[in-house]
Amino acid sequence: MFTIGTRTIKTAIAVVVALVIAQLFELDNASTAAVIALLSVQSTKMQSVVVAVKRFSACIAGILLATVLFEGAAYTPITIGILLFLYIPIMARLQLQDGIVPGFVIIMQIYVKGFVTVDFLINQVSIVSIGIIVALIVNLYMPSTENKLREIAKETEENMKQLLLQLSRFVRQREPVWNDEFDIRTAESIKEGQLIAKRNVENSFFRKENYYEAYFNMRGEQIAIIQRALPSILHLPSTFEQSEMVSQCIENIALSLHERNPATELLESVRELKATFREMELPKTRQEFETRAALLILINEIERFLSLKTEFYEKLNARKIN
């Protein structure tokens, strides 16, 4: 379905406004202000500020370098080549690559003019300033992503719930073949949530982290633990009493999985299960030994899985208190 995004709308508005302002001031090459505005609208407020500084600095550097070379040598294509041999590496070293294209546009306008005057230089700086400032102002509006993040969090939890339920059935050997569908879907939803949450943080000049960025980072660490634990139980020799106990424990975790659940009780139940394992009789056969060893590896990883959630809530509460 064909849709027009917010960034497209803001870019169109910035281009029109920059062009109108440049024309109202009767600036030469007014269309360049529109081009710079088009290039300067970014996905986040922070990106816009960073790019704006880089583009303005690169354009000023281009004007100074072009003035020195053109006036000191000649207005010829060879001079442009020499200028680029100097301009591009210098901008790269100063990490101002984002400003190379608009800077070169300004340089070419000086070349076409054929001479430099104070009024013309003021004209060029004004064009650059109008394009960048208009883009920055337009970029102050950013649509809220809170509902989208909440939706992705629910989707992540549902996928993770299904993944844990499948793990529970697999430990019981109710499913002969592992299906990685929910593993993939969980990882994808976490990645999407991390991307949007990071963008949300970059839209604030004062906030360094928000709840959802920390939340999806925590879920990302959790899914990494599950992925790390899977090889230990993919080829369980058989099922024993401990298999049922571990399976039931994982099922309880899956059914209790919720964004607002601090998981302290679940973590305690896992530790009690480990204590129970230590009190049970030693394995009598090789098969039982290998199975119980694999289950112990799994339950240790599940303990780490839940510890991440409890630590997340402890940090969250500490921030609220402070």
C-alpha positions as CSV (number, residue, x, y, z in Angstrom):
1,M,0.0,0.0,0.0
2,F,1.3,3.5,-0.9
3,T,1.8,5.7,2.1
4,I,3.5,9.0,2.7
5,G,5.7,9.1,5.9
6,T,6.1,11.9,8.4
7,R,9.6,12.5,7.3
8,T,8.5,13.0,3.6
9,I,5.9,15.5,4.7
10,K,8.4,17.4,6.9
11,T,11.0,17.4,4.0
12,A,8.5,18.9,1.6
13,I,7.5,21.6,4.0
14,A,11.2,22.4,4.8
15,V,12.0,22.7,1.1
16,V,9.1,25.0,0.4
17,V,9.7,27.2,3.4
18,A,13.5,27.5,2.8
19,L,12.9,28.4,-0.9
20,V,10.3,31.0,0.0
21,I,12.5,32.7,2.6
22,A,15.5,32.7,0.3
23,Q,13.5,34.3,-2.4
24,L,12.0,36.9,0.0
25,F,15.5,38.0,0.8
26,E,16.2,38.1,-2.9
27,L,19.3,35.9,-2.5
28,D,21.1,34.6,-5.6
29,N,20.9,30.8,-6.1
30,A,17.9,30.6,-3.8
31,S,17.1,27.1,-4.9
32,T,20.3,25.9,-3.1
33,A,18.6,26.7,0.3
34,A,15.8,24.2,-0.7
35,V,18.4,21.6,-1.6
36,I,20.2,22.0,1.7
37,A,16.9,21.8,3.6
38,L,16.0,18.6,1.8
39,L,19.4,17.0,2.8
40,S,19.2,18.2,6.4
41,V,15.8,16.7,7.5
42,Q,16.8,13.6,9.5
43,S,15.0,10.8,11.3
44,T,15.6,12.2,14.8
45,K,16.2,15.6,16.4
46,M,19.7,14.6,17.6
47,Q,20.7,13.5,14.1
48,S,19.4,16.7,12.7
49,V,21.5,18.8,15.0
50,V,24.6,16.7,14.4
51,V,24.1,16.8,10.6
52,A,23.4,20.5,10.7
53,V,26.6,21.4,12.5
54,K,28.6,19.2,10.1
55,R,27.0,20.6,7.0
56,F,27.4,24.2,8.1
57,S,31.1,23.6,9.0
58,A,31.8,21.8,5.7
59,C,30.1,24.6,3.7
60,I,32.1,27.3,5.4
61,A,35.3,25.3,4.9
62,G,34.4,24.9,1.3
63,I,33.8,28.6,0.8
64,L,37.1,29.5,2.4
65,L,39.1,26.9,0.5
66,A,37.4,27.8,-2.8
67,T,38.1,31.5,-2.2
68,V,41.8,30.9,-1.5
69,L,42.4,28.6,-4.5
70,F,40.2,30.3,-7.1
71,E,41.5,33.8,-6.3
72,G,45.0,32.6,-5.8
73,A,45.2,30.5,-8.9
74,A,42.4,30.6,-11.5
75,Y,38.8,29.7,-12.1
76,T,39.5,26.5,-14.1
77,P,38.5,22.8,-14.0
78,I,42.0,21.9,-12.9
79,T,41.7,24.1,-9.9
80,I,38.4,22.3,-9.0
81,G,40.3,19.0,-9.2
82,I,43.0,20.3,-6.9
83,L,40.4,21.7,-4.6
84,L,38.7,18.3,-4.3
85,F,42.0,16.5,-3.6
86,L,42.3,18.8,-0.6
87,Y,38.6,19.3,0.4
88,I,37.4,15.6,0.5
89,P,40.3,14.2,2.7
90,I,40.1,17.2,5.1
91,M,36.4,16.7,5.6
92,A,36.8,13.0,6.1
93,R,39.6,13.6,8.7
94,L,37.3,16.1,10.5
95,Q,34.4,13.6,10.2
96,L,32.4,16.2,8.2
97,Q,31.5,13.8,5.3
98,D,27.8,14.7,5.6
99,G,28.7,18.2,4.4
100,I,30.8,17.4,1.4
101,V,27.9,17.4,-1.1
102,P,26.2,20.7,-0.1
103,G,29.7,22.2,0.4
104,F,30.7,21.2,-3.2
105,V,27.4,22.8,-4.5
106,I,28.4,26.1,-2.9
107,I,32.0,25.7,-4.3
108,M,30.6,25.2,-7.8
109,Q,28.4,28.3,-7.5
110,I,31.6,30.3,-6.6
111,Y,33.2,28.8,-9.7
112,V,30.3,29.7,-12.0
113,K,30.3,33.3,-10.6
114,G,33.9,33.7,-11.6
115,F,34.9,36.1,-8.9
116,V,34.4,36.6,-5.1
117,T,33.0,39.6,-3.3
118,V,32.0,40.1,0.3
119,D,28.3,40.4,-0.7
120,F,28.5,37.2,-2.6
121,L,30.1,35.3,0.3
122,I,27.4,36.7,2.7
123,N,24.8,35.5,0.1
124,Q,26.3,31.9,0.2
125,V,26.4,31.7,4.0
126,S,22.8,33.0,4.2
127,I,21.6,30.3,1.8
128,V,23.3,27.6,3.8
129,S,22.0,29.0,7.1
130,I,18.4,29.3,5.9
131,G,18.4,25.7,4.6
132,I,19.8,24.2,7.8
133,I,17.8,26.3,10.2
134,V,14.5,25.6,8.5
135,A,15.2,21.9,8.5
136,L,16.0,22.1,12.3
137,I,12.8,23.9,13.1
138,V,10.7,21.5,11.0
139,N,12.4,18.6,12.7
140,L,11.3,19.7,16.2
141,Y,8.0,17.9,15.5
142,M,8.4,14.1,16.0
143,P,5.3,11.9,16.2
144,S,5.0,9.9,19.5
145,T,6.2,6.3,19.3
146,E,4.8,5.2,22.7
147,N,1.9,3.2,21.4
148,K,4.1,1.5,18.8
149,L,6.6,0.5,21.4
150,R,3.9,-0.8,23.7
151,E,2.5,-2.9,20.8
152,I,5.9,-4.3,20.0
153,A,6.5,-5.1,23.7
154,K,3.3,-7.2,23.8
155,E,4.2,-8.9,20.5
156,T,7.7,-9.7,21.9
157,E,6.2,-11.2,25.1
158,E,3.7,-13.3,23.2
159,N,6.5,-14.7,20.9
160,M,8.7,-15.3,23.9
161,K,5.9,-17.1,25.7
162,Q,5.3,-19.4,22.8
163,L,9.1,-20.0,22.5
164,L,9.2,-21.0,26.2
165,L,6.1,-23.2,25.9
166,Q,7.7,-25.0,23.0
167,L,10.9,-25.4,25.0
168,S,8.8,-26.9,27.8
169,R,7.2,-29.4,25.4
170,F,10.6,-30.3,23.9
171,V,12.1,-31.1,27.3
172,R,9.2,-33.5,27.8
173,Q,10.0,-34.9,24.4
174,R,6.4,-34.1,23.2
175,E,7.9,-32.5,20.1
176,P,10.5,-34.5,18.2
177,V,11.8,-31.6,16.0
178,W,12.6,-28.1,17.2
179,N,10.8,-25.3,15.3
180,D,12.7,-22.0,15.3
181,E,9.7,-19.9,14.2
182,F,9.1,-18.2,17.5
183,D,12.9,-17.9,18.1
184,I,13.2,-15.9,14.9
185,R,10.0,-13.8,15.5
186,T,11.1,-12.9,19.0
187,A,14.5,-11.8,17.9
188,E,13.0,-9.7,15.0
189,S,10.4,-7.9,17.3
190,I,13.2,-7.2,19.8
191,K,15.4,-5.7,17.1
192,E,12.5,-3.5,15.9
193,G,11.8,-2.4,19.4
194,Q,15.4,-1.5,20.1
195,L,15.6,0.6,16.8
196,I,12.4,2.6,17.6
197,A,13.4,3.0,21.3
198,K,16.8,4.3,20.3
199,R,15.2,6.8,17.9
200,N,12.9,7.9,20.7
201,V,15.9,8.7,22.9
202,E,17.6,10.6,20.1
203,N,14.5,12.8,19.8
204,S,15.2,14.1,23.3
205,F,18.2,16.4,24.0
206,F,18.2,15.7,27.7
207,R,17.2,12.0,28.1
208,K,20.0,9.5,27.7
209,E,17.9,6.3,28.0
210,N,14.2,5.6,28.3
211,Y,12.2,2.7,29.7
212,Y,11.7,0.9,26.4
213,E,15.3,1.1,25.4
214,A,16.3,-0.6,28.6
215,Y,13.4,-3.0,28.3
216,F,14.2,-4.2,24.8
217,N,17.9,-4.5,25.6
218,M,17.0,-6.7,28.5
219,R,14.7,-8.9,26.3
220,G,17.6,-9.1,23.8
221,E,19.9,-10.5,26.4
222,Q,17.2,-12.9,27.5
223,I,16.7,-14.3,23.9
224,A,20.5,-14.7,23.6
225,I,20.4,-16.9,26.7
226,I,17.6,-19.1,25.3
227,Q,19.6,-19.4,22.0
228,R,22.7,-20.3,24.0
229,A,20.8,-22.9,26.0
230,L,19.1,-24.7,23.1
231,P,22.1,-26.9,22.0
232,S,22.3,-28.5,25.4
233,I,18.8,-30.0,25.2
234,L,18.3,-30.6,21.4
235,H,19.5,-34.2,21.7
236,L,18.4,-35.3,25.2
237,P,19.0,-39.1,25.5
238,S,15.7,-39.8,27.3
239,T,13.2,-38.3,29.8
240,F,13.4,-38.8,33.6
241,E,11.7,-37.4,36.7
242,Q,13.8,-34.3,36.4
243,S,12.7,-33.7,32.8
244,E,9.1,-33.3,34.0
245,M,10.2,-31.0,36.8
246,V,12.2,-28.7,34.5
247,S,9.5,-28.7,31.9
248,Q,6.8,-27.7,34.4
249,C,9.1,-24.9,35.7
250,I,9.6,-23.5,32.2
251,E,5.9,-23.7,31.5
252,N,5.1,-21.7,34.6
253,I,7.6,-19.1,33.5
254,A,6.0,-18.9,30.1
255,L,2.5,-18.5,31.5
256,S,3.7,-15.8,33.9
257,L,5.7,-13.9,31.3
258,H,4.6,-10.2,31.4
259,E,6.2,-6.9,31.0
260,R,5.2,-5.8,34.6
261,N,6.2,-9.1,36.3
262,P,9.4,-8.5,38.3
263,A,10.0,-12.3,38.2
264,T,11.3,-12.5,41.8
265,E,9.0,-15.4,42.7
266,L,9.8,-17.2,39.5
267,L,13.5,-16.8,40.2
268,E,13.1,-18.2,43.7
269,S,11.2,-21.2,42.3
270,V,14.1,-22.0,39.9
271,R,16.6,-21.8,42.8
272,E,14.4,-24.1,44.9
273,L,14.3,-26.5,41.9
274,K,18.1,-26.5,41.8
275,A,18.2,-27.2,45.5
276,T,15.8,-30.1,45.0
277,F,18.1,-31.5,42.3
278,R,21.1,-31.5,44.7
279,E,19.1,-33.6,47.3
280,M,18.0,-36.2,44.8
281,E,19.8,-39.6,44.3
282,L,22.7,-39.7,42.0
283,P,22.1,-40.9,38.4
284,K,22.1,-44.7,38.0
285,T,22.8,-45.0,34.3
286,R,24.8,-43.1,31.7
287,Q,21.6,-41.9,30.0
288,E,20.2,-40.5,33.2
289,F,23.6,-38.8,33.9
290,E,23.7,-37.1,30.5
291,T,20.1,-36.0,30.7
292,R,20.4,-34.6,34.1
293,A,23.6,-32.8,33.2
294,A,21.9,-31.2,30.1
295,L,18.9,-30.2,32.3
296,L,21.2,-28.6,34.9
297,I,22.8,-26.5,32.2
298,L,19.4,-25.5,30.9
299,I,18.1,-24.6,34.4
300,N,21.2,-22.5,35.1
301,E,20.5,-20.5,31.9
302,I,16.9,-20.1,32.9
303,E,18.1,-18.7,36.2
304,R,20.2,-16.2,34.3
305,F,17.2,-15.5,32.1
306,L,15.1,-14.5,35.1
307,S,17.9,-12.7,36.9
308,L,18.0,-10.2,34.0
309,K,14.4,-9.4,34.6
310,T,14.7,-8.9,38.3
311,E,17.8,-6.7,37.8
312,F,15.9,-4.7,35.2
313,Y,13.2,-4.0,37.8
314,E,15.6,-3.2,40.6
315,K,17.3,-0.6,38.3
316,L,13.9,0.8,37.3
317,N,12.8,1.2,40.9
318,A,16.1,2.7,41.9
319,R,15.7,5.4,39.2
320,K,12.1,6.1,40.4
321,I,13.3,6.5,44.0
322,N,16.2,8.8,43.1
